[in-house]
Amino acid sequence: MAFQFAPYQIPPHDGTEDITDLWIEETDAENERGETCEAFFDDEVSGYGCHCALVAIRVTGGLGVDTWSLNLPRDIAMKLLNPMTVTRLERQRADRLDDE
């Protein structure tokens, strides 16, 4: 029996960033899986220590016909990347936005 479920939908967001290098560093140092990762941010939030908050990530892998993509909410991203890394991402984005 196969299970079917609705994929997680990325919530409304203000911007995205390619965080593939960080994803590889944290989850697959040898880059054996060849995955890429995109982060989605809410740039007008308060309460997280800065005004940008990660809302979700999208991990993509595979080659050609076997390409797959998985959307993951913030709480799962926090576990996979660790809270310090997520905070670093949020602060870096906030700094870049402040410089614009």
C-alpha positions, 0 to 999 in steps of 0.5 A: 500500500502506497501512502499519498500526501499533499506536498508542503506548500511554500508559504508567502515570502519576500525573497529567496536565496541559493544556499547550496554551499551551506546545505552541502557543508551542513548535510553532505560535506563530500557532495556525494548526493549533488543536491541544491538548496534554496531558502525562502525568507520573510523580510518583515518579521520581528521576534527572531532577533532580526527582521528577516526570518527563514520560512522554508527551504527547497532541496532538489536532487537527482539528475535528468529524469530522476530529478526530485524536489522537496519543500521543508518548513522552517522547523525541519530546516532548523533541525537539518541545518541547526539553529545557529546556521539558520540564525546566521542565514537570517542575519546575513540576509538582513545585512544584505538588505540593509546595505541596499 
